[in-house]
Amino acid sequence: MTINVTAVNDVTGESEDITLTETGANTGVFTGTVATAFGTAAGTDDDGTFNTQNADTVTVTYND
């Protein structure tokens, strides 16, 4: 099973949609990755790379 989540850098406002995949049948545990790059400003939304720097906060949201 897969689900989509949205990750937002709370400092820059950049967002990335990420697909998470369940680790096994009915485990309720999902994993996924997104590339990161050092950046002090927001990158392009949904380009597959998150601009982040030390002390940034990232919030991930799942809507059921």
All heavy atoms as a GROMACS GRO file, in nm:
protein
  454
    1MET      N    1   0.084  -0.118   0.000
    1MET     CA    2   0.000   0.000   0.000
    1MET      C    3   0.089   0.124   0.000
    1MET      O    4   0.194   0.126   0.063
    1MET     CB    5  -0.090  -0.002   0.124
    1MET     CG    6  -0.172   0.120   0.143
    1MET     SD    7  -0.274   0.105   0.292
    1MET     CE    8  -0.377   0.244   0.269
    2THR      N    9   0.048   0.227  -0.069
    2THR     CA   10   0.120   0.354  -0.068
    2THR      C   11   0.026   0.465  -0.024
    2THR      O   12  -0.095   0.457  -0.040
    2THR     CB   13   0.178   0.389  -0.207
    2THR    OG1   14   0.071   0.401  -0.300
    2THR    CG2   15   0.278   0.285  -0.253
    3ILE      N   16   0.086   0.569   0.034
    3ILE     CA   17   0.012   0.689   0.071
    3ILE      C   18   0.095   0.810   0.028
    3ILE      O   19   0.217   0.800   0.012
    3ILE     CB   20  -0.019   0.697   0.222
    3ILE    CG1   21   0.110   0.698   0.306
    3ILE    CG2   22  -0.110   0.584   0.264
    3ILE    CD1   23   0.088   0.724   0.454
    4ASN      N   24   0.030   0.921   0.008
    4ASN     CA   25   0.099   1.045  -0.025
    4ASN      C   26   0.094   1.140   0.094
    4ASN      O   27  -0.010   1.154   0.158
    4ASN     CB   28   0.036   1.112  -0.148
    4ASN     CG   29   0.058   1.030  -0.273
    4ASN    OD1   30   0.167   0.981  -0.297
    4ASN    ND2   31  -0.046   1.012  -0.351
    5VAL      N   32   0.208   1.201   0.123
    5VAL     CA   33   0.218   1.300   0.229
    5VAL      C   34   0.276   1.427   0.170
    5VAL      O   35   0.339   1.426   0.065
    5VAL     CB   36   0.304   1.251   0.348
    5VAL    CG1   37   0.243   1.127   0.412
    5VAL    CG2   38   0.447   1.224   0.304
    6THR      N   39   0.255   1.538   0.239
    6THR     CA   40   0.314   1.665   0.200
    6THR      C   41   0.408   1.710   0.310
    6THR      O   42   0.368   1.718   0.426
    6THR     CB   43   0.206   1.772   0.176
    6THR    OG1   44   0.118   1.727   0.073
    6THR    CG2   45   0.269   1.905   0.134
    7ALA      N   46   0.534   1.735   0.273
    7ALA     CA   47   0.633   1.786   0.367
    7ALA      C   48   0.656   1.933   0.336
    7ALA      O   49   0.674   1.970   0.219
    7ALA     CB   50   0.762   1.707   0.355
    8VAL      N   51   0.654   2.017   0.440
    8VAL     CA   52   0.673   2.161   0.422
    8VAL      C   53   0.786   2.208   0.513
    8VAL      O   54   0.787   2.178   0.633
    8VAL     CB   55   0.544   2.239   0.456
    8VAL    CG1   56   0.567   2.389   0.447
    8VAL    CG2   57   0.431   2.197   0.364
    9ASN      N   58   0.880   2.280   0.455
    9ASN     CA   59   0.985   2.344   0.534
    9ASN      C   60   0.920   2.467   0.597
    9ASN      O   61   0.881   2.560   0.527
    9ASN     CB   62   1.103   2.384   0.445
    9ASN     CG   63   1.215   2.447   0.523
    9ASN    OD1   64   1.194   2.523   0.617
    9ASN    ND2   65   1.338   2.419   0.482
   10ASP      N   66   0.906   2.466   0.730
   10ASP     CA   67   0.835   2.573   0.798
   10ASP      C   68   0.909   2.707   0.794
   10ASP      O   69   0.849   2.812   0.818
   10ASP     CB   70   0.809   2.534   0.944
   10ASP     CG   71   0.718   2.413   0.955
   10ASP    OD1   72   0.630   2.395   0.870
   10ASP    OD2   73   0.737   2.336   1.052
   11VAL      N   74   1.037   2.705   0.761
   11VAL     CA   75   1.115   2.828   0.754
   11VAL      C   76   1.100   2.894   0.617
   11VAL      O   77   1.075   3.013   0.606
   11VAL     CB   78   1.264   2.801   0.786
   11VAL    CG1   79   1.348   2.926   0.768
   11VAL    CG2   80   1.279   2.747   0.928
   12THR      N   81   1.112   2.815   0.509
   12THR     CA   82   1.111   2.872   0.374
   12THR      C   83   0.976   2.860   0.304
   12THR      O   84   0.950   2.930   0.207
   12THR     CB   85   1.216   2.804   0.285
   12THR    OG1   86   1.179   2.667   0.265
   12THR    CG2   87   1.354   2.813   0.345
   13GLY      N   88   0.892   2.766   0.350
   13GLY     CA   89   0.764   2.744   0.286
   13GLY      C   90   0.768   2.646   0.170
   13GLY      O   91   0.665   2.612   0.113
   14GLU      N   92   0.887   2.598   0.134
   14GLU     CA   93   0.898   2.501   0.025
   14GLU      C   94   0.823   2.374   0.062
   14GLU      O   95   0.826   2.331   0.178
   14GLU     CB   96   1.044   2.467  -0.003
   14GLU     CG   97   1.060   2.366  -0.116
   14GLU     CD   98   1.204   2.326  -0.141
   14GLU    OE1   99   1.296   2.382  -0.078
   14GLU    OE2  100   1.225   2.240  -0.226
   15SER      N  101   0.756   2.312  -0.035
   15SER     CA  102   0.684   2.188  -0.007
   15SER      C  103   0.720   2.081  -0.110
   15SER      O  104   0.751   2.112  -0.225
   15SER     CB  105   0.533   2.210  -0.005
   15SER     OG  106   0.485   2.241  -0.134
   16GLU      N  107   0.714   1.957  -0.064
   16GLU     CA  108   0.740   1.842  -0.149
   16GLU      C  109   0.634   1.737  -0.120
   16GLU      O  110   0.605   1.707  -0.003
   16GLU     CB  111   0.878   1.780  -0.122
   16GLU     CG  112   0.995   1.870  -0.156
   16GLU     CD  113   1.014   1.893  -0.305
   16GLU    OE1  114   0.971   1.806  -0.386
   16GLU    OE2  115   1.070   1.997  -0.341
   17ASP      N  116   0.571   1.682  -0.224
   17ASP     CA  117   0.481   1.569  -0.208
   17ASP      C  118   0.566   1.443  -0.215
   17ASP      O  119   0.650   1.428  -0.305
   17ASP     CB  120   0.376   1.567  -0.318
   17ASP     CG  121   0.273   1.678  -0.300
   17ASP    OD1  122   0.249   1.718  -0.185
   17ASP    OD2  123   0.218   1.724  -0.402
   18ILE      N  124   0.547   1.354  -0.118
   18ILE     CA  125   0.629   1.234  -0.108
   18ILE      C  126   0.537   1.112  -0.100
   18ILE      O  127   0.439   1.112  -0.026
   18ILE     CB  128   0.717   1.239   0.020
   18ILE    CG1  129   0.802   1.367   0.020
   18ILE    CG2  130   0.805   1.115   0.031
   18ILE    CD1  131   0.867   1.397   0.153
   19THR      N  132   0.569   1.009  -0.177
   19THR     CA  133   0.496   0.883  -0.171
   19THR      C  134   0.565   0.791  -0.072
   19THR      O  135   0.685   0.768  -0.082
   19THR     CB  136   0.489   0.817  -0.310
   19THR    OG1  137   0.422   0.905  -0.400
   19THR    CG2  138   0.413   0.685  -0.304
   20LEU      N  139   0.488   0.741   0.025
   20LEU     CA  140   0.539   0.646   0.123
   20LEU      C  141   0.484   0.508   0.094
   20LEU      O  142   0.368   0.495   0.053
   20LEU     CB  143   0.499   0.688   0.265
   20LEU     CG  144   0.538   0.829   0.310
   20LEU    CD1  145   0.491   0.852   0.454
   20LEU    CD2  146   0.687   0.852   0.298
   21THR      N  147   0.565   0.406   0.115
   21THR     CA  148   0.525   0.268   0.089
   21THR      C  149   0.523   0.190   0.220
   21THR      O  150   0.618   0.198   0.299
   21THR     CB  151   0.623   0.201  -0.010
   21THR    OG1  152   0.628   0.280  -0.130
   21THR    CG2  153   0.581   0.059  -0.043
   22GLU      N  154   0.417   0.114   0.241
   22GLU     CA  155   0.406   0.033   0.363
   22GLU      C  156   0.512  -0.076   0.361
   22GLU      O  157   0.539  -0.139   0.258
   22GLU     CB  158   0.266  -0.027   0.374
   22GLU     CG  159   0.235  -0.083   0.510
   22GLU     CD  160   0.087  -0.114   0.530
   22GLU    OE1  161   0.012  -0.121   0.430
   22GLU    OE2  162   0.048  -0.133   0.645
   23THR      N  163   0.572  -0.100   0.478
   23THR     CA  164   0.686  -0.193   0.488
   23THR      C  165   0.645  -0.339   0.477
   23THR      O  166   0.731  -0.425   0.455
   23THR     CB  167   0.761  -0.173   0.621
   23THR    OG1  168   0.671  -0.194   0.730
   23THR    CG2  169   0.820  -0.033   0.629
   24GLY      N  170   0.520  -0.370   0.493
   24GLY     CA  171   0.469  -0.506   0.482
   24GLY      C  172   0.318  -0.503   0.490
   24GLY      O  173   0.258  -0.398   0.515
   25ALA      N  174   0.257  -0.618   0.472
   25ALA     CA  175   0.111  -0.625   0.475
   25ALA      C  176   0.057  -0.585   0.612
   25ALA      O  177   0.094  -0.645   0.714
   25ALA     CB  178   0.065  -0.766   0.440
   26ASN      N  179  -0.024  -0.481   0.614
   26ASN     CA  180  -0.093  -0.435   0.735
   26ASN      C  181  -0.001  -0.401   0.852
   26ASN      O  182  -0.040  -0.416   0.967
   26ASN     CB  183  -0.197  -0.538   0.778
   26ASN     CG  184  -0.301  -0.562   0.671
   26ASN    OD1  185  -0.354  -0.468   0.612
   26ASN    ND2  186  -0.327  -0.688   0.641
   27THR      N  187   0.120  -0.352   0.823
   27THR     CA  188   0.210  -0.315   0.932
   27THR      C  189   0.177  -0.177   0.989
   27THR      O  190   0.209  -0.149   1.104
   27THR     CB  191   0.357  -0.312   0.884
   27THR    OG1  192   0.371  -0.212   0.783
   27THR    CG2  193   0.403  -0.447   0.834
   28GLY      N  194   0.120  -0.090   0.906
   28GLY     CA  195   0.094   0.046   0.950
   28GLY      C  196   0.220   0.131   0.956
   28GLY      O  197   0.218   0.244   1.003
   29VAL      N  198   0.331   0.077   0.905
   29VAL     CA  199   0.459   0.148   0.903
   29VAL      C  200   0.492   0.180   0.757
   29VAL      O  201   0.496   0.090   0.672
   29VAL     CB  202   0.572   0.063   0.965
   29VAL    CG1  203   0.705   0.136   0.956
   29VAL    CG2  204   0.538   0.029   1.110
   30PHE      N  205   0.517   0.308   0.729
   30PHE     CA  206   0.541   0.353   0.593
   30PHE      C  207   0.678   0.422   0.586
   30PHE      O  208   0.717   0.493   0.680
   30PHE     CB  209   0.433   0.451   0.548
   30PHE     CG  210   0.297   0.388   0.535
   30PHE    CD1  211   0.216   0.366   0.646
   30PHE    CD2  212   0.250   0.349   0.411
   30PHE    CE1  213   0.092   0.307   0.635
   30PHE    CE2  214   0.126   0.289   0.398
   30PHE     CZ  215   0.046   0.268   0.510
   31THR      N  216   0.748   0.403   0.475
   31THR     CA  217   0.878   0.467   0.457
   31THR      C  218   0.884   0.535   0.320
   31THR      O  219   0.813   0.497   0.227
   31THR     CB  220   0.994   0.366   0.467
   31THR    OG1  221   0.981   0.269   0.363
   31THR    CG2  222   0.998   0.298   0.603
   32GLY      N  223   0.970   0.634   0.312
   32GLY     CA  224   0.992   0.704   0.187
   32GLY      C  225   1.112   0.796   0.202
   32GLY      O  226   1.163   0.814   0.313
   33THR      N  227   1.157   0.853   0.093
   33THR     CA  228   1.273   0.942   0.096
   33THR      C  229   1.249   1.064   0.008
   33THR      O  230   1.166   1.061  -0.082
   33THR     CB  231   1.401   0.871   0.046
   33THR    OG1  232   1.382   0.830  -0.089
   33THR    CG2  233   1.436   0.750   0.131
   34VAL      N  234   1.326   1.166   0.038
   34VAL     CA  235   1.331   1.285  -0.047
   34VAL      C  236   1.475   1.336  -0.041
   34VAL      O  237   1.538   1.334   0.065
   34VAL     CB  238   1.229   1.393  -0.005
   34VAL    CG1  239   1.258   1.448   0.133
   34VAL    CG2  240   1.221   1.505  -0.106
   35ALA      N  241   1.526   1.378  -0.153
   35ALA     CA  242   1.662   1.433  -0.157
   35ALA      C  243   1.665   1.568  -0.087
   35ALA      O  244   1.566   1.641  -0.087
   35ALA     CB  245   1.709   1.447  -0.301
   36THR      N  246   1.778   1.601  -0.027
   36THR     CA  247   1.794   1.732   0.036
   36THR      C  248   1.919   1.801  -0.018
   36THR      O  249   2.013   1.736  -0.062
   36THR     CB  250   1.805   1.722   0.190
   36THR    OG1  251   1.916   1.639   0.222
   36THR    CG2  252   1.680   1.665   0.250
   37ALA      N  253   1.916   1.932  -0.015
   37ALA     CA  254   2.030   2.014  -0.054
   37ALA      C  255   2.037   2.132   0.040
   37ALA      O  256   1.933   2.186   0.081
   37ALA     CB  257   2.016   2.062  -0.198
   38PHE      N  258   2.159   2.173   0.076
   38PHE     CA  259   2.173   2.290   0.161
   38PHE      C  260   2.124   2.413   0.085
   38PHE      O  261   2.163   2.436  -0.030
   38PHE     CB  262   2.318   2.311   0.205
   38PHE     CG  263   2.335   2.434   0.291
   38PHE    CD1  264   2.306   2.428   0.426
   38PHE    CD2  265   2.376   2.554   0.236
   38PHE    CE1  266   2.318   2.541   0.506
   38PHE    CE2  267   2.388   2.667   0.315
   38PHE     CZ  268   2.360   2.660   0.450
   39GLY      N  269   2.037   2.489   0.149
   39GLY     CA  270   1.988   2.611   0.087
   39GLY      C  271   1.922   2.699   0.190
   39GLY      O  272   1.847   2.651   0.275
   40THR      N  273   1.947   2.829   0.182
   40THR     CA  274   1.889   2.923   0.277
   40THR      C  275   1.756   2.979   0.229
   40THR      O  276   1.686   3.046   0.304
   40THR     CB  277   1.986   3.039   0.304
   40THR    OG1  278   2.017   3.104   0.180
   40THR    CG2  279   2.114   2.988   0.369
   41ALA      N  280   1.722   2.951   0.104
   41ALA     CA  281   1.595   2.999   0.047
   41ALA      C  282   1.519   2.879  -0.007
   41ALA      O  283   1.576   2.773  -0.031
   41ALA     CB  284   1.621   3.099  -0.066
   42ALA      N  285   1.391   2.898  -0.027
   42ALA     CA  286   1.307   2.791  -0.080
   42ALA      C  287   1.351   2.752  -0.219
   42ALA      O  288   1.385   2.838  -0.301
   42ALA     CB  289   1.161   2.835  -0.083
   43GLY      N  290   1.350   2.623  -0.244
   43GLY     CA  291   1.372   2.574  -0.379
   43GLY      C  292   1.237   2.568  -0.450
   43GLY      O  293   1.137   2.622  -0.403
   44THR      N  294   1.234   2.498  -0.561
   44THR     CA  295   1.111   2.482  -0.638
   44THR      C  296   1.025   2.374  -0.573
   44THR      O  297   1.073   2.264  -0.544
   44THR     CB  298   1.144   2.441  -0.782
   44THR    OG1  299   1.230   2.541  -0.839
   44THR    CG2  300   1.019   2.428  -0.867
   45ASP      N  301   0.898   2.405  -0.549
   45ASP     CA  302   0.806   2.306  -0.492
   45ASP      C  303   0.797   2.183  -0.582
   45ASP      O  304   0.795   2.195  -0.706
   45ASP     CB  305   0.666   2.365  -0.474
   45ASP     CG  306   0.658   2.466  -0.361
   45ASP    OD1  307   0.753   2.476  -0.281
   45ASP    OD2  308   0.554   2.535  -0.353
   46ASP      N  309   0.791   2.067  -0.520
   46ASP     CA  310   0.768   1.940  -0.588
   46ASP      C  311   0.869   1.907  -0.697
   46ASP      O  312   0.836   1.842  -0.796
   46ASP     CB  313   0.625   1.933  -0.644
   46ASP     CG  314   0.521   1.939  -0.534
   46ASP    OD1  315   0.542   1.876  -0.429
   46ASP    OD2  316   0.419   2.007  -0.554
   47ASP      N  317   0.994   1.950  -0.678
   47ASP     CA  318   1.097   1.914  -0.776
   47ASP      C  319   1.179   1.793  -0.732
   47ASP      O  320   1.274   1.754  -0.798
   47ASP     CB  321   1.189   2.033  -0.806
   47ASP     CG  322   1.278   2.072  -0.689
   47ASP    OD1  323   1.258   2.020  -0.578
   47ASP    OD2  324   1.367   2.156  -0.709
   48GLY      N  325   1.142   1.734  -0.617
   48GLY     CA  326   1.210   1.615  -0.569
   48GLY      C  327   1.330   1.641  -0.480
   48GLY      O  328   1.392   1.548  -0.430
   49THR      N  329   1.363   1.768  -0.458
   49THR     CA  330   1.476   1.805  -0.371
   49THR      C  331   1.432   1.915  -0.275
   49THR      O  332   1.378   2.016  -0.319
   49THR     CB  333   1.597   1.853  -0.453
   49THR    OG1  334   1.636   1.750  -0.543
   49THR    CG2  335   1.714   1.888  -0.362
   50PHE      N  336   1.457   1.891  -0.148
   50PHE     CA  337   1.421   1.984  -0.042
   50PHE      C  338   1.541   2.069  -0.007
   50PHE      O  339   1.647   2.016   0.028
   50PHE     CB  340   1.383   1.905   0.082
   50PHE     CG  341   1.252   1.942   0.145
   50PHE    CD1  342   1.191   1.852   0.229
   50PHE    CD2  343   1.192   2.063   0.124
   50PHE    CE1  344   1.071   1.882   0.290
   50PHE    CE2  345   1.072   2.095   0.184
   50PHE     CZ  346   1.012   2.003   0.266
   51ASN      N  347   1.530   2.202  -0.014
   51ASN     CA  348   1.636   2.290   0.035
   51ASN      C  349   1.618   2.304   0.186
   51ASN      O  350   1.511   2.343   0.232
   51ASN     CB  351   1.627   2.428  -0.030
   51ASN     CG  352   1.673   2.428  -0.173
   51ASN    OD1  353   1.700   2.323  -0.231
   51ASN    ND2  354   1.682   2.544  -0.233
   52THR      N  355   1.722   2.271   0.261
   52THR     CA  356   1.717   2.280   0.407
   52THR      C  357   1.850   2.331   0.460
   52THR      O  358   1.951   2.329   0.389
   52THR     CB  359   1.688   2.144   0.472
   52THR    OG1  360   1.791   2.052   0.434
   52THR    CG2  361   1.554   2.089   0.432
   53GLN      N  362   1.848   2.375   0.584
   53GLN     CA  363   1.971   2.412   0.653
   53GLN      C  364   1.955   2.377   0.801
   53GLN      O  365   1.845   2.343   0.846
   53GLN     CB  366   2.005   2.558   0.634
   53GLN     CG  367   1.904   2.655   0.690
   53GLN     CD  368   1.950   2.798   0.673
   53GLN    OE1  369   2.067   2.826   0.663
   53GLN    NE2  370   1.855   2.890   0.670
   54ASN      N  371   2.062   2.384   0.874
   54ASN     CA  372   2.062   2.353   1.016
   54ASN      C  373   1.951   2.431   1.088
   54ASN      O  374   1.933   2.550   1.063
   54ASN     CB  375   2.199   2.388   1.076
   54ASN     CG  376   2.212   2.342   1.218
   54ASN    OD1  377   2.165   2.234   1.253
   54ASN    ND2  378   2.275   2.423   1.301
   55ALA      N  379   1.876   2.361   1.171
   55ALA     CA  380   1.770   2.417   1.256
   55ALA      C  381   1.638   2.441   1.184
   55ALA      O  382   1.544   2.489   1.246
   55ALA     CB  383   1.816   2.543   1.328
   56ASP      N  384   1.628   2.411   1.054
   56ASP     CA  385   1.497   2.419   0.988
   56ASP      C  386   1.404   2.315   1.048
   56ASP      O  387   1.447   2.209   1.092
   56ASP     CB  388   1.509   2.391   0.837
   56ASP     CG  389   1.559   2.510   0.757
   56ASP    OD1  390   1.589   2.614   0.817
   56ASP    OD2  391   1.570   2.496   0.634
   57THR      N  392   1.276   2.345   1.049
   57THR     CA  393   1.174   2.252   1.094
   57THR      C  394   1.090   2.210   0.972
   57THR      O  395   1.050   2.295   0.893
   57THR     CB  396   1.081   2.316   1.198
   57THR    OG1  397   1.160   2.359   1.309
   57THR    CG2  398   0.974   2.220   1.246
   58VAL      N  399   1.068   2.080   0.960
   58VAL     CA  400   0.988   2.027   0.850
   58VAL      C  401   0.865   1.960   0.909
   58VAL      O  402   0.875   1.878   1.001
   58VAL     CB  403   1.068   1.927   0.766
   58VAL    CG1  404   0.982   1.862   0.659
   58VAL    CG2  405   1.189   1.996   0.702
   59THR      N  406   0.748   1.996   0.857
   59THR     CA  407   0.622   1.935   0.902
   59THR      C  408   0.568   1.848   0.791
   59THR      O  409   0.558   1.892   0.676
   59THR     CB  410   0.519   2.045   0.936
   59THR    OG1  411   0.571   2.126   1.041
   59THR    CG2  412   0.386   1.984   0.981
   60VAL      N  413   0.533   1.724   0.826
   60VAL     CA  414   0.477   1.628   0.729
   60VAL      C  415   0.331   1.606   0.763
   60VAL      O  416   0.296   1.579   0.877
   60VAL     CB  417   0.554   1.495   0.731
   60VAL    CG1  418   0.493   1.396   0.633
   60VAL    CG2  419   0.702   1.519   0.700
   61THR      N  420   0.245   1.617   0.660
   61THR     CA  421   0.101   1.604   0.679
   61THR      C  422   0.046   1.494   0.591
   61THR      O  423   0.079   1.486   0.473
   61THR     CB  424   0.030   1.736   0.644
   61THR    OG1  425   0.088   1.842   0.723
   61THR    CG2  426  -0.119   1.728   0.671
   62TYR      N  427  -0.039   1.411   0.652
   62TYR     CA  428  -0.111   1.307   0.579
   62TYR      C  429  -0.259   1.332   0.596
   62TYR      O  430  -0.309   1.348   0.708
   62TYR     CB  431  -0.075   1.168   0.633
   62TYR     CG  432  -0.168   1.059   0.584
   62TYR    CD1  433  -0.166   1.018   0.451
   62TYR    CD2  434  -0.258   0.999   0.670
   62TYR    CE1  435  -0.250   0.919   0.406
   62TYR    CE2  436  -0.344   0.899   0.626
   62TYR     CZ  437  -0.340   0.860   0.493
   62TYR     OH  438  -0.424   0.762   0.449
   63ASN      N  439  -0.332   1.340   0.486
   63ASN     CA  440  -0.477   1.358   0.491
   63ASN      C  441  -0.544   1.226   0.452
   63ASN      O  442  -0.525   1.177   0.342
   63ASN     CB  443  -0.523   1.469   0.394
   63ASN     CG  444  -0.474   1.603   0.439
   63ASN    OD1  445  -0.480   1.638   0.557
   63ASN    ND2  446  -0.423   1.683   0.346
   64ASP      N  447  -0.620   1.172   0.547
   64ASP     CA  448  -0.686   1.044   0.526
   64ASP      C  449  -0.817   1.062   0.453
   64ASP      O  450  -0.891   1.151   0.473
   64ASP     CB  451  -0.711   0.979   0.662
   64ASP     CG  452  -0.758   0.836   0.649
   64ASP    OD1  453  -0.748   0.780   0.540
   64ASP    OD2  454  -0.801   0.781   0.751
   0.00000   0.00000   0.00000
